[in-house]
């Protein structure tokens, strides 16, 4: 086996540099895509949180209304029993 010449070493190093740059470019593109998807997920999560908060705010009168209906029903039952 012969010793490589300096020009052969330089050529191989240049090829290796190209392969590494291409790999880094591919990884950089993948990371950019992941960041974009993460941002979209964060926006969707914030939207869902806002919608859930709105639903919880609009739900509050339901238990109060049910309790009121129960009390009215009890009062009507007691009134009917007392008037017989």
Secondary structure, DSSP 8 states (H G I E B T S, - for coil): -----HHHHHHHHHHHHHHHHHHHHHHHHHHHHHHHHHHHHHHHHHHHHHHHHHHHHHHTHHHHHHHHHHHHHHHHHHHHHHH-
